[in-house]
Amino acid sequence: MEQPDFETTKPSSWLGAEPSKNLTDLPAGNQHWVIFNIKETGFYRVNYDEMNWRLLIGQLQDRDRFQQIGVINRAQLLDDALNLARAGLLNYSTALDVTKYLSTELEYLPWKAAFTGLGYINNMLIKTGNYDKLKTYLLGLVDNLYRHTGFTDNPSDPQLTVYKRVNVLSWACLLGFDDCVRNSVTQFQNWMSTPNPDRNNPISANLKSVVYCSAIRVGGQDEWDFAWQRYRNTNVGSEKDILLGALGCTRETWILSRYLEWSVLENSGIRKQDSARVFSSVSSNPIGQPLAYNFLRNKWDKIKEYLGSSLFAINNIVRSSTRHVNEQFELDDLKKFSSVHHHELGTATRAVEQAIEQARANVKWMERNYWPIVNWLGNVTAVVSIEVGSTCHEPQISALIALQSISFNSYRYQLCPCNILATGPPPVILSITLTNQEAGSSPMRADEQGQHESAKDPIGVQPGGRRQLW
């Protein structure tokens, strides 16, 4: 079978200010998958119909052939699927099926896309009674990558290998992978036993954040006090930042509460500009998140008095303390906090409003996706028509098509900046629908709906046709 071309990014067809365009030179049968946006040269997401997703999933799950899809486009499929599902534009069963092949994936880019998308699911489910199912599934995925990458940091490793190791070790230790936790604890204890720990640190610079956090998470007061003393003694800014983040990893609630108190206390050793970092590190801890929010709510006057007019710090504290709120009673409490302190929020008003919006989105996500995801986890332990939703003229972005055994050239289309909710160019979603092209059957078609949102937001249309803007 001919190798698909995932290198050519030169456009050969243009889609301008027209409602649709047919590409009649795609000789694809009903068993051929199609991929748009080769190497992600276009700034948009792509959604497909169920049949094409299934064909792509089948290709990815073939251990001998999944690499026929270029590495950047493997990352694209993961990123698009998980973000479209988060936006309610794709079933999570399909999006999670795309992730199954990761047990054989060893490249950095697909894993980075997967970690980002799965991170939101992890944050939403980590406080629920069914988190064990997600934890088991994720441990199964990262096992092969962890063993292939290894715990030892090699100075001669390529930079992408270094990034990959840091990411997989962070997740493996967070999920409780025995070898990862054991190595982290051993290295941290070796550091504690050195005669002069402020001058002699045997832990690799690339692995410090993983080792520090993991050892403090499973350790007790001795490990925390040791790290705190290293924070007080060091004059290196990057080391201080790593230690501030790691100190929030402890599972001791009283230590976390004391840590929050120190963050807004004069002469505690924590600089004012680092107060937001403390809240962020504590909030990233599932045990610490409710503590950080309660501290924000109950000690608001103290926080505001201590930080004064530091808009950046206060806004970051509000965002980090509330970003994982995903239950209705927490949302109601956040609204009450906003109402009670409405006249006192000052420059933090917008940050609180955004926190309420994010919490509301999290609650709706849980209502819509919690049980479908839990059920899925339980079950697992060529004529192309493109429709555009705008007729304005703006800078053009390219897309490309590649089939299973044949590659195709690209077309270009135009973006319309109307209804942009954030700065930066708006992404576009392609929704591709394939039908049987054999004699007597309908041709293949792909519907495209222009969408205008923040560059960071997952947006798109439902498989099979045009839908309302999300």
C-alpha positions, 0 to 999 in steps of 0.5 A: 500500500502506498505511503500517504504523503504527510509532507506536502503542504502546498495548496492547490484549491481555494475556498473563498467567500462562497457557501460551499465547494465540491472537490471532485478529484478524490477517488476515495472509497467507503473504507478509506479514511481522510485527514484534513489539515496536514501538519496543522498548517491551518489554524482550525480544528477538524471534525469528521462523521462517525464513519471516518473517525472509526476508520481513523481509530482503526488505523491508529490501533493497528500497531504496524500501520499507525505510523503511516499517519504523520506524527503531527497529525496523530497529535492533531487527531488527539487534540481535536477529538478531546477538545471537540468532545469537551465542547460537546461537538463529539461523543466522548466515546469516540474521542476516548477511543482515539486515545486507546492507541497511545499504549503503543505511541512513543513520540512526544507530540501526540502524548503532549496533546493527549496529556493536555486533553486528558488533564481536564478530564482528570481534574474533573473526575479526581474528586469522584468515586469513579476516579479509580477507573480513569486512573487504571486506564491512564496507568495502562496507557503510560506504562509502555512510554514510561518504561521506554523513556526511563527515569534517568535523565541523560544529558545527551538526550534530544530536547523532545526526549527531555520534554517527554520524560518530564511529562510522562514522569509527572503523570506516572508519579501523580497516578501512583506508578510504583517505580516512579514514586519509588525513584522520586522518594529515593532521590529526595532522601539521598538529597536530604542525607547529603552533608550540605544540601544547599550546595550539593543537590544530586537531583537532575535539574530536569526532574526536580519538579517531579521528584520534589512534588512526588516525595513531598506528596507521599512524605510527611512533615520532615520532607516538607520542612526540608524543602521549606528550608531549601526554599528559604536558603536558596537565592536562585529564582528558578529553584525558589519557584520549583520549591514553591510549587512542590510545597503545595503537593503535600497531603497534610491538610494542616500543612497546606492551611499553614502554607496558605496563611504564610502566603499572606503573612509579613516576614513569613519568608514568602515574597508578596509576588509569590503569594499567587504561586502558593495558591496555584500550587495548593489548588493544583492538589485535589486535597488543597483545592477546597482549602484554597477556595475556602481561604479565599472566601473566608480571608478575602479582606486579609488577602486584599489588604496584604496584596493591596493594588497588585491586580495581577496577584489577586486575579491569579489567586481568584482564578487558581482557587476556583478553576476546578470548581465543578459541583452546583453547591460550589458554584452557588457558593461562588456566586454568593461570594461575588454578591456579598463582596461585589462592592469590594472586589474592585479590580478583581471583579472581572476575575470573579466573573470569569471564575463563575463562568468557568465553574458554570461550564465545569458543572455543565460538563459534569452533568453532560459527560460524567456518566458517559465517560464512567461507562466508557471507562468501565467497558474498556478496564471522494467528493468533498463538499465544504460549507462555510458559515461566512462570506467575509474576506480575511487572511487565508489559512491552508488545509490539506487532505490525505487518504489512507493510500493516496494523498491529495493537495490542499484547498484554502478558505477564508476566515471571518473575524466576526463574533470573536470573543478573544484576541488572536485569529479565530480557528475554524472547524471542518466537519467531514462526512463521508458516504459510500462512493460505489456505483449507485451510492451517494458521493462522499461529502464534507461539511464545513462550518466556520466558527469564531472563538478564542484560539484556545477554545475547542469549537466546531460542529456536530458530525454530519452537518452544520450546527449552531455556533458553540 
